[in-house]
Amino acid sequence: MIKIKSTSETCIIVLHEIYGINQFMKDVCESLSEKNFDVICPNLLPQEIPYEYSQEELAYENFKEQVGFENSAHKVKGLLMDIKDQYARVLILGFSVGATIAWLCSEDECVDGIVGYYGSRIRDYEGIHPACPTLLYFPNVEKSFDVNEMLLKLEKPNVDVYMYEGQHGFSDPYTYAYNEELAYIACKQTINFFRSNGMNSVEGSTS
């Protein structure tokens, strides 16, 4: 688990991909901390050492068999209960499976906003109706489903969705799918979202 605490009244819970808390997740947490947010990144895997990107298939099987979405959401909701009285606002940022887990937590009254990057399995939980502001990013092409079809089903109150011409993983500079321009655009929107919904005093939203 990563915990970076300062004097912020806003905490962002960062939820990792199937690989665990790797260098990309560490970079994300550090970047958010530098923008004056408190950050917590729980390790949802049964081991401490993250998987390599080359172990994608093994990492996915491990997540599916030993971790799971509902179980992970239960753990995150427990974390929310533990910290809710310490902060004025608590937000969640998730990547891939982490985005789907964030989506599963979006109906919780303790959550003040979520951001999800390419949460492809959100399609399995379309019945969720977020009670908080929700910002989702998707690439225009996914291997296993029609993104445009899913976006139509995500037209709900509190949900804003952006689709970019990129690949799953476009924000991660350590992968082949990385797109520097898209990563910058999405990051800027995300920070504006957090500042707007997190009552952070550093800057106001430009969105």
TARA-V194912 format. One record per pair of residues at least 24 apart in sequence whose ideal C-beta (glycine too) atoms are under 10 Angstrom apart, sorted by sequence separation. I is the first residue (numbers start at 1). J is the second residue. D is the distance in Angstrom with one decimal. If there is no record, write none. Layout:
# TARA-V194912
i=[I I]
j=[J J]
d=[D D]
This chain:
# TARA-V194912
i=[2 8 20 21 26 44 77 84 88 89 91 92 93 94 95 96 97 100 104 106 107 108 118 120 121 123 126 130 133 134 135 136 137 138 139 140 141 143 144 162 4 8 12 13 14 15 16 20 25 72 76 80 84 85 87 94 96 100 103 105 106 107 120 133 134 135 136 137 138 139 140 141 142 143 2 3 4 10 11 12 13 14 15 16 18 19 20 24 72 75 76 79 84 106 123 127 128 130 131 132 133 134 135 136 137 138 139 140 141 142 2 6 8 9 10 11 12 13 14 15 16 18 20 21 22 23 44 45 73 74 77 81 83 84 103 105 106 120 123 126 129 130 131 133 134 135 136 137 139 140 141 162 2 4 5 8 9 10 11 12 13 14 16 20 21 22 44 69 72 73 76 77 80 82 84 94 100 102 106 122 126 128 129 130 138 139 4 7 8 9 10 11 12 13 15 16 20 21 22 24 44 68 72 73 76 80 81 118 129 130 137 139 160 4 6 8 20 22 42 67 71 72 73 74 80 120 123 126 129 138 139 2 6 7 8 19 20 22 44 69 70 73 74 77 79 80 103 122 123 128 139 6 18 19 43 44 69 72 73 76 102 122 138 4 5 6 17 18 19 42 63 64 68 72 73 77 103 137 160 4 5 16 17 19 42 63 67 69 70 77 102 137 3 4 5 69 73 76 3 4 17 19 40 42 60 2 3 4 18 19 42 60 99 2 3 18 59 99 139 1 2 3 17 18 20 40 99 122 1 2 18 19 92 139 1 2 18 19 91 1 17 18 20 40 90 91 92 93 94 95 1 17 18 19 20 40 89 139 18 19 114 18 38 113 114 115 116 137 17 18 118 1 20 160 38 118 120 137 18 38 118 137 37 40 118 103 117 118 135 37 38 40 41 69 73 106 117 118 137 44 69 106 117 118 137 37 39 44 117 118 135 69 70 117 135 16 37 69 103 15 41 44 135 15 135 32 118 134 135 133 15 32 135 13 133 134 29 133 28 132 13 117 13 28 11 118 11 117 13 25 117 24 115 11 96 135 11 25 96 117 95 115 11 12 115 11 19 95 96 115 9 10 11 12 13 14 15 17 18 19 95 1 9 10 11 12 13 14 15 16 17 18 19 115 8 9 10 11 12 13 14 15 16 17 18 114 115 8 9 10 11 12 13 14 15 16 17 18 113 5 8 10 11 12 13 14 15 16 17 113 15 16 17 112 115 15 113 114 14 15 113 13 15 16 112 113 15 112 15 112 13 14 13 28 15 13 93 13 15 91 17 93 11 12 13 14 15 17 93 10 91 10 12 91 15 89 91 91 89 90 89 91 88 89 87 88 89 87 88 53 53 56 53 53 53 28 28 24 27 27 24 25 27 24 23 24 22 23 24 23 24 17 22 19 24 37 17 19 31 35 37 17 32 37 28 32 35 36 31 35 37 28 32 36 37 36 35 36 37 36 35 36 35 12 12 10 10 12 10 11 10 12 9 10 8 9 10 8 9 10 8 9 10 8 8]
j=[26 32 44 45 50 68 101 108 112 113 115 116 117 118 119 120 121 124 128 130 131 132 142 144 145 147 150 154 157 158 159 160 161 162 163 164 165 167 168 186 29 33 37 38 39 40 41 45 50 97 101 105 109 110 112 119 121 125 128 130 131 132 145 158 159 160 161 162 163 164 165 166 167 168 28 29 30 36 37 38 39 40 41 42 44 45 46 50 98 101 102 105 110 132 149 153 154 156 157 158 159 160 161 162 163 164 165 166 167 168 29 33 35 36 37 38 39 40 41 42 43 45 47 48 49 50 71 72 100 101 104 108 110 111 130 132 133 147 150 153 156 157 158 160 161 162 163 164 166 167 168 189 30 32 33 36 37 38 39 40 41 42 44 48 49 50 72 97 100 101 104 105 108 110 112 122 128 130 134 150 154 156 157 158 166 167 33 36 37 38 39 40 41 42 44 45 49 50 51 53 73 97 101 102 105 109 110 147 158 159 166 168 189 34 36 38 50 52 72 97 101 102 103 104 110 150 153 156 159 168 169 33 37 38 39 50 51 53 75 100 101 104 105 108 110 111 134 153 154 159 170 38 50 51 75 76 101 104 105 108 134 154 170 37 38 39 50 51 52 75 96 97 101 105 106 110 136 170 193 38 39 50 51 53 76 97 101 103 104 111 136 171 38 39 40 104 108 111 39 40 53 55 76 78 96 39 40 41 55 56 79 97 136 40 41 56 97 137 177 40 41 42 56 57 59 79 138 161 41 42 58 59 132 179 42 43 59 60 132 43 59 60 62 82 132 133 134 135 136 137 44 60 61 62 63 83 132 182 62 63 158 63 83 158 159 160 161 182 63 64 164 48 67 207 86 166 168 185 67 87 167 186 87 90 168 154 168 169 186 89 90 92 93 121 125 158 169 170 189 97 122 159 170 171 190 91 93 98 171 172 189 124 125 172 190 72 93 125 159 72 98 101 192 73 193 91 177 193 194 193 76 93 197 76 196 197 93 197 93 197 79 183 80 95 79 186 80 186 83 95 187 95 186 83 168 207 84 98 169 190 169 189 86 87 190 87 95 171 172 191 86 87 88 89 90 91 92 94 95 96 172 79 87 88 89 90 91 92 93 94 95 96 97 193 87 88 89 90 91 92 93 94 95 96 97 193 194 88 89 90 91 92 93 94 95 96 97 98 193 86 89 91 92 93 94 95 96 97 98 194 97 98 99 194 197 98 196 197 98 99 197 98 100 101 197 198 101 198 102 199 101 102 102 117 105 105 190 111 114 190 117 193 112 113 114 115 116 118 194 112 193 113 115 194 119 194 197 198 197 198 198 200 198 199 198 199 200 199 200 169 172 175 174 175 176 171 172 169 172 173 171 172 174 172 172 173 172 173 174 174 175 169 174 172 178 191 172 174 187 191 194 175 190 195 187 191 194 195 191 195 198 190 194 198 200 200 200 201 202 202 202 203 203 190 194 194 195 198 197 198 198 200 198 199 198 199 200 199 200 201 200 201 202 201 202]
d=[6.8 9.8 7.8 8.2 9.7 9.4 9.9 9.5 8.5 7.7 7.4 8.3 8.0 9.7 8.2 7.2 6.7 7.7 6.7 3.7 5.1 8.2 7.8 7.0 9.5 9.3 7.7 9.8 10.0 5.4 8.1 7.2 7.8 7.4 7.3 6.6 8.4 9.7 10.0 7.3 6.1 8.9 4.9 9.8 6.2 10.0 6.6 4.6 8.0 7.7 6.1 7.1 9.0 9.7 8.9 6.5 8.5 6.9 5.8 9.3 6.7 8.3 6.8 5.6 4.7 5.2 4.7 5.2 5.0 6.1 5.0 8.6 8.9 7.8 9.5 9.0 7.4 8.3 7.0 7.2 8.0 7.2 7.6 8.4 9.5 8.5 9.8 9.5 8.3 8.8 7.9 9.6 4.6 5.9 8.7 9.7 9.6 7.1 9.3 6.4 8.5 6.9 8.0 7.2 7.8 7.4 7.5 7.2 7.2 6.1 5.0 7.1 9.4 9.9 5.4 4.3 5.4 5.2 4.1 7.6 7.6 8.4 7.5 8.3 9.6 8.4 8.4 9.5 8.7 9.8 8.7 9.1 8.6 9.2 7.5 9.2 9.3 8.6 5.0 4.9 6.0 7.9 7.1 7.8 8.7 7.7 9.2 6.8 4.6 9.1 8.4 7.2 8.9 7.9 8.9 5.6 9.6 6.8 7.1 7.6 7.4 8.4 6.8 8.0 9.4 4.2 4.8 7.1 8.8 5.2 8.1 6.0 6.2 10.0 9.9 10.0 9.8 9.7 5.6 7.4 7.4 8.6 7.3 4.7 9.1 5.3 4.2 8.5 5.4 8.5 9.9 6.3 9.1 7.2 7.2 8.1 7.4 5.8 7.8 9.6 9.8 9.6 4.8 8.7 5.4 9.3 6.7 9.5 7.9 5.9 9.1 5.5 9.2 9.5 6.8 4.5 3.4 8.4 8.9 8.2 9.6 10.0 8.8 9.1 4.2 8.5 7.7 9.2 8.7 8.6 8.3 9.4 8.3 8.5 9.0 5.0 6.1 8.3 6.4 5.7 9.1 3.9 9.6 5.9 9.5 6.6 7.6 9.3 9.1 9.6 6.1 6.1 9.5 4.4 9.8 8.0 6.0 8.0 5.6 8.8 8.5 7.4 9.8 8.5 5.1 9.3 9.2 7.0 7.5 6.7 9.8 9.4 9.6 9.4 9.9 7.7 7.9 8.3 8.5 6.6 8.1 7.9 9.2 6.8 6.9 6.0 9.6 9.1 7.1 9.0 9.3 7.9 8.2 4.5 8.5 6.2 9.0 9.3 7.3 8.0 9.6 7.7 9.9 9.5 9.9 6.7 5.4 8.8 9.3 7.9 5.9 8.6 7.2 6.9 8.0 7.4 9.6 8.3 8.1 7.0 4.0 9.3 9.6 9.8 7.8 6.9 9.4 10.0 6.5 8.3 9.3 5.3 9.1 9.0 5.2 8.4 4.3 9.6 8.3 5.3 8.1 5.3 9.4 9.6 9.8 9.0 9.7 9.5 9.8 9.7 9.7 9.8 9.2 9.9 9.3 7.2 10.0 8.5 7.5 9.2 9.6 4.5 8.9 9.1 9.7 9.8 9.5 8.5 8.8 8.8 9.5 9.6 9.9 9.1 8.5 8.9 6.8 9.4 8.3 7.1 8.7 5.3 10.0 9.2 4.9 9.6 9.1 6.9 9.2 9.6 9.4 10.0 9.2 6.6 9.5 8.0 8.6 7.5 8.2 8.5 9.9 8.7 8.2 8.3 8.4 8.3 9.1 8.0 5.7 9.9 7.0 7.9 9.5 8.9 6.9 10.0 9.8 7.7 9.5 7.7 9.4 7.6 9.5 9.6 5.1 9.9 9.3 9.5 9.4 7.2 6.8 7.7 9.0 6.6 8.1 9.9 9.5 5.2 7.3 7.7 6.6 9.6 7.5 7.9 9.9 10.0 9.6 7.0 8.3 7.8 9.9 8.0 8.9 6.1 7.2 9.4 9.2 8.8 7.4 8.5 8.4 8.6 7.3 9.8 5.1 4.6 9.7 7.3 9.3 9.7 9.1 6.2 9.2 9.2 6.8 9.9 6.5 8.8 9.7 9.0 7.6 9.3 5.8 6.6 7.5 7.9 7.3 8.0 7.0 8.2 5.0 6.7 9.6 6.0 7.7 4.0 4.6 5.1 5.1 4.8 5.1 3.8 6.6 4.2 5.4 9.4 7.4 9.1 6.7 7.5 7.5 7.2 7.2 7.6 7.0 8.5 5.9 8.9 6.6 9.2 9.3 6.9 9.7 5.6 8.5 8.1 9.1 8.0 6.0 7.2 7.8 5.4 8.9 9.7 9.5 3.0 8.4 9.4 7.5 7.4 3.9 9.5 8.9 9.5 5.7 7.1 5.2 6.9 5.7 8.5 9.8 9.6 8.1 10.0 8.9 8.6 7.0 8.8 9.4 9.9 9.1 9.5 9.7 9.4 9.2 10.0 8.8 9.4 7.9 8.3 8.3 9.8 8.9 5.8 9.7 8.9 6.4 5.6 6.9 8.6 4.6 9.9 8.2 5.4 9.1 5.8 8.2 9.8 9.6 9.0 8.8 9.9 7.0 6.1 8.6 8.7 9.3 9.4 9.2 8.0 8.4 9.5 8.8 4.9 9.6 7.2 9.1 9.3 5.4 6.3 8.1 8.3 7.6 9.7 9.8 9.2 8.2 9.8 8.0 6.2 6.7 9.9 9.3 9.1 9.2 8.3 8.0 9.4 8.9 8.2 7.0 9.9 7.9 9.9 6.7 6.4 7.9 8.1 9.0 5.2 6.6 9.8 8.9 9.7 6.5 7.2 8.7 7.5 8.8 8.6 3.7 9.9 8.1 6.4 8.5 6.6 5.2 10.0 7.8 9.5 7.1 8.6 10.0 9.3 9.5]
